[in-house]
Amino acid sequence: MGRLFGDKPAGQVALVEAPMSRVFARKARVAFFATAPVVGVVTSALASGVLAWPLAIAAGVVAGPVVGFTVAVLVRAWPVLRVLWWWSAEIMAGLLVLLGLSTLTRVTSPLVPALVAVAALGAIAAVPPVRRFVVAWWWCAVVRHRLRVCFAQFIRAAGKGTPVSLPLILVARPTPAGERVWVWLRPGLDITDLDGRTGKIAVTCMGSSARVVGASARWAALVRVDITRRDPLARLVLSPLPALLGETAPAPVSPGMPPLGGLDLDDVPEPAPEPDKRERRR
């Protein structure tokens, strides 16, 4: 099939953008020529203590290019390794599921993994706490990828085509209102690059609002992005205080509801005023 859902032929899908690929190719060459001589000299100096000078020099000549080539390959492959880091949680979860199902298949029979999978899906669909837990962490995975897309849009647009290192998205966890994500800013960025675009972040993450604040008093590069998806106080919130005071029914404390019961503030005596220090000295 030469065409795919359109008039234009389906082209290649680049895993890494061409400008970023050229940048890392230059960095790989610099890393090779910077690492190979240093490693060669250090290896020859260390090996001279146990080997003759000709053998020590030969060891340095061999070790320098080998280590330099290894470093250059790692630098050149860093964009691909970064993509694998972005999808590391999903990759690990998929590998664990496949490993568990294959282990059950070898130990028992092919019917047992199918029953386990059906039971797990049924528990997610039928048990509300399990469903809320899975959905909350699923949104965390979605928000991490959506934040990366949002950062790529407005940070690289502000760079006017110049390749810019995107912020490193660390971890995300669910909150009662939505999700909380920790982000590490790269050199050349600060919190103002994100704080003024909270509306775009909220739209990209499919939330109602977003907030960007500093997450550390020591590291300015560590920021926190809070995505608001729902109002945790919109429903009835029951207080345990009346039960502790002997009341039979809990009192609602959500907005717009009557005040707490069981607290007769008129019977509480006023605290006695403390005597003035000057009068006690007299």
Contacts in CASP RR format, 6 or more apart in sequence:
PFRMAT RR
TARGET T0000
AUTHOR 0000-0000-0000
METHOD contacts of the structure
MODEL  1
MGRLFGDKPAGQVALVEAPMSRVFARKARVAFFATAPVVGVVTSALASGV
LAWPLAIAAGVVAGPVVGFTVAVLVRAWPVLRVLWWWSAEIMAGLLVLLG
LSTLTRVTSPLVPALVAVAALGAIAAVPPVRRFVVAWWWCAVVRHRLRVC
FAQFIRAAGKGTPVSLPLILVARPTPAGERVWVWLRPGLDITDLDGRTGK
IAVTCMGSSARVVGASARWAALVRVDITRRDPLARLVLSPLPALLGETAP
APVSPGMPPLGGLDLDDVPEPAPEPDKRERRR
2 9 0 8 1.000
2 10 0 8 1.000
3 9 0 8 1.000
3 10 0 8 1.000
4 10 0 8 1.000
15 79 0 8 1.000
15 80 0 8 1.000
15 83 0 8 1.000
16 24 0 8 1.000
16 79 0 8 1.000
16 80 0 8 1.000
16 83 0 8 1.000
17 163 0 8 1.000
19 161 0 8 1.000
19 163 0 8 1.000
20 79 0 8 1.000
20 163 0 8 1.000
21 79 0 8 1.000
23 163 0 8 1.000
24 75 0 8 1.000
24 76 0 8 1.000
24 78 0 8 1.000
24 79 0 8 1.000
25 76 0 8 1.000
27 75 0 8 1.000
27 76 0 8 1.000
28 72 0 8 1.000
28 73 0 8 1.000
28 75 0 8 1.000
28 76 0 8 1.000
29 72 0 8 1.000
31 68 0 8 1.000
31 71 0 8 1.000
31 72 0 8 1.000
31 75 0 8 1.000
32 68 0 8 1.000
32 69 0 8 1.000
32 71 0 8 1.000
32 72 0 8 1.000
35 64 0 8 1.000
35 67 0 8 1.000
35 68 0 8 1.000
35 71 0 8 1.000
35 72 0 8 1.000
36 64 0 8 1.000
36 65 0 8 1.000
36 67 0 8 1.000
36 68 0 8 1.000
36 69 0 8 1.000
37 64 0 8 1.000
39 60 0 8 1.000
39 63 0 8 1.000
39 64 0 8 1.000
39 67 0 8 1.000
39 68 0 8 1.000
40 60 0 8 1.000
40 61 0 8 1.000
40 63 0 8 1.000
40 64 0 8 1.000
40 67 0 8 1.000
41 60 0 8 1.000
43 56 0 8 1.000
43 59 0 8 1.000
43 60 0 8 1.000
43 63 0 8 1.000
43 64 0 8 1.000
44 56 0 8 1.000
44 57 0 8 1.000
44 59 0 8 1.000
44 60 0 8 1.000
44 61 0 8 1.000
45 56 0 8 1.000
47 55 0 8 1.000
47 56 0 8 1.000
47 59 0 8 1.000
47 60 0 8 1.000
48 56 0 8 1.000
49 56 0 8 1.000
51 59 0 8 1.000
74 81 0 8 1.000
84 91 0 8 1.000
86 144 0 8 1.000
86 145 0 8 1.000
86 148 0 8 1.000
86 169 0 8 1.000
89 141 0 8 1.000
89 144 0 8 1.000
90 141 0 8 1.000
100 113 0 8 1.000
101 113 0 8 1.000
101 116 0 8 1.000
101 117 0 8 1.000
104 112 0 8 1.000
104 113 0 8 1.000
104 116 0 8 1.000
105 112 0 8 1.000
105 113 0 8 1.000
123 130 0 8 1.000
124 130 0 8 1.000
124 131 0 8 1.000
124 134 0 8 1.000
125 131 0 8 1.000
136 174 0 8 1.000
136 178 0 8 1.000
136 179 0 8 1.000
137 174 0 8 1.000
139 174 0 8 1.000
139 178 0 8 1.000
139 179 0 8 1.000
139 229 0 8 1.000
140 172 0 8 1.000
140 173 0 8 1.000
140 174 0 8 1.000
140 179 0 8 1.000
140 181 0 8 1.000
141 172 0 8 1.000
142 205 0 8 1.000
142 206 0 8 1.000
143 172 0 8 1.000
143 179 0 8 1.000
143 181 0 8 1.000
143 205 0 8 1.000
143 227 0 8 1.000
144 169 0 8 1.000
144 172 0 8 1.000
144 181 0 8 1.000
146 204 0 8 1.000
146 205 0 8 1.000
146 206 0 8 1.000
147 169 0 8 1.000
147 181 0 8 1.000
147 183 0 8 1.000
147 201 0 8 1.000
147 204 0 8 1.000
147 205 0 8 1.000
147 225 0 8 1.000
148 166 0 8 1.000
148 169 0 8 1.000
149 204 0 8 1.000
150 197 0 8 1.000
150 200 0 8 1.000
150 201 0 8 1.000
150 204 0 8 1.000
150 205 0 8 1.000
151 166 0 8 1.000
151 167 0 8 1.000
151 194 0 8 1.000
152 166 0 8 1.000
153 200 0 8 1.000
153 204 0 8 1.000
154 197 0 8 1.000
154 200 0 8 1.000
155 164 0 8 1.000
155 166 0 8 1.000
155 167 0 8 1.000
155 189 0 8 1.000
155 193 0 8 1.000
156 163 0 8 1.000
156 164 0 8 1.000
156 166 0 8 1.000
158 164 0 8 1.000
158 193 0 8 1.000
164 186 0 8 1.000
164 188 0 8 1.000
164 189 0 8 1.000
165 186 0 8 1.000
165 187 0 8 1.000
166 186 0 8 1.000
167 183 0 8 1.000
167 184 0 8 1.000
167 185 0 8 1.000
167 186 0 8 1.000
167 189 0 8 1.000
167 194 0 8 1.000
168 183 0 8 1.000
168 184 0 8 1.000
168 185 0 8 1.000
168 186 0 8 1.000
169 181 0 8 1.000
169 182 0 8 1.000
169 183 0 8 1.000
170 181 0 8 1.000
170 182 0 8 1.000
170 183 0 8 1.000
170 184 0 8 1.000
171 181 0 8 1.000
171 182 0 8 1.000
172 179 0 8 1.000
172 180 0 8 1.000
172 181 0 8 1.000
172 182 0 8 1.000
173 179 0 8 1.000
173 180 0 8 1.000
174 180 0 8 1.000
175 226 0 8 1.000
176 232 0 8 1.000
177 226 0 8 1.000
177 228 0 8 1.000
177 229 0 8 1.000
177 230 0 8 1.000
177 231 0 8 1.000
177 232 0 8 1.000
178 226 0 8 1.000
178 227 0 8 1.000
178 228 0 8 1.000
178 229 0 8 1.000
178 230 0 8 1.000
179 205 0 8 1.000
179 226 0 8 1.000
179 227 0 8 1.000
179 229 0 8 1.000
180 224 0 8 1.000
180 225 0 8 1.000
180 226 0 8 1.000
180 227 0 8 1.000
181 224 0 8 1.000
181 225 0 8 1.000
181 227 0 8 1.000
182 215 0 8 1.000
182 222 0 8 1.000
182 223 0 8 1.000
182 224 0 8 1.000
182 225 0 8 1.000
183 194 0 8 1.000
183 222 0 8 1.000
183 223 0 8 1.000
183 224 0 8 1.000
183 225 0 8 1.000
184 221 0 8 1.000
184 222 0 8 1.000
185 191 0 8 1.000
185 193 0 8 1.000
185 220 0 8 1.000
185 221 0 8 1.000
185 222 0 8 1.000
185 223 0 8 1.000
186 221 0 8 1.000
190 220 0 8 1.000
191 212 0 8 1.000
191 213 0 8 1.000
191 214 0 8 1.000
191 220 0 8 1.000
191 223 0 8 1.000
194 201 0 8 1.000
194 212 0 8 1.000
194 223 0 8 1.000
194 225 0 8 1.000
195 212 0 8 1.000
196 212 0 8 1.000
198 209 0 8 1.000
198 210 0 8 1.000
198 211 0 8 1.000
198 212 0 8 1.000
199 209 0 8 1.000
199 210 0 8 1.000
201 210 0 8 1.000
201 212 0 8 1.000
201 225 0 8 1.000
201 227 0 8 1.000
202 208 0 8 1.000
202 209 0 8 1.000
202 210 0 8 1.000
202 227 0 8 1.000
202 228 0 8 1.000
205 227 0 8 1.000
206 229 0 8 1.000
207 227 0 8 1.000
207 228 0 8 1.000
207 229 0 8 1.000
208 228 0 8 1.000
208 229 0 8 1.000
208 230 0 8 1.000
209 228 0 8 1.000
210 225 0 8 1.000
210 226 0 8 1.000
210 227 0 8 1.000
210 228 0 8 1.000
211 225 0 8 1.000
211 226 0 8 1.000
211 228 0 8 1.000
212 223 0 8 1.000
212 224 0 8 1.000
212 225 0 8 1.000
212 226 0 8 1.000
213 223 0 8 1.000
213 224 0 8 1.000
213 226 0 8 1.000
214 220 0 8 1.000
214 222 0 8 1.000
214 223 0 8 1.000
214 224 0 8 1.000
215 222 0 8 1.000
215 223 0 8 1.000
215 224 0 8 1.000
216 222 0 8 1.000
233 254 0 8 1.000
233 255 0 8 1.000
234 254 0 8 1.000
235 254 0 8 1.000
236 252 0 8 1.000
236 254 0 8 1.000
236 257 0 8 1.000
237 252 0 8 1.000
237 253 0 8 1.000
237 254 0 8 1.000
238 250 0 8 1.000
238 251 0 8 1.000
238 252 0 8 1.000
238 253 0 8 1.000
239 250 0 8 1.000
239 251 0 8 1.000
239 252 0 8 1.000
239 253 0 8 1.000
239 260 0 8 1.000
240 250 0 8 1.000
241 251 0 8 1.000
241 260 0 8 1.000
242 249 0 8 1.000
242 250 0 8 1.000
242 251 0 8 1.000
242 260 0 8 1.000
242 261 0 8 1.000
242 262 0 8 1.000
243 250 0 8 1.000
245 262 0 8 1.000
245 263 0 8 1.000
247 261 0 8 1.000
247 262 0 8 1.000
251 258 0 8 1.000
251 259 0 8 1.000
251 260 0 8 1.000
251 261 0 8 1.000
251 262 0 8 1.000
252 258 0 8 1.000
253 260 0 8 1.000
END
